[in-house]
Amino acid sequence: MGADIDLSTFETPGSFKIGSDGKEFKGTFNIRIPSELHRQLSEEAEVNHITLNQYIKTILQNHHSYAL
């Protein structure tokens, strides 16, 4: 990942409902990862001058068929 990451297309977390059951998704969740992976991701984010949160959103966006 480099300086050409465009974060302007990411949504800001907020409440919205999806599906017929009305389940609410707020745009946040917690995930447990190994501490070494956490360290590596944090360092990569720092090299790219972005937050860890922005970096992980970019990774997920690039590896998922999420339509903006």
Disulfide bonds with the S-S distance in Angstrom:
none
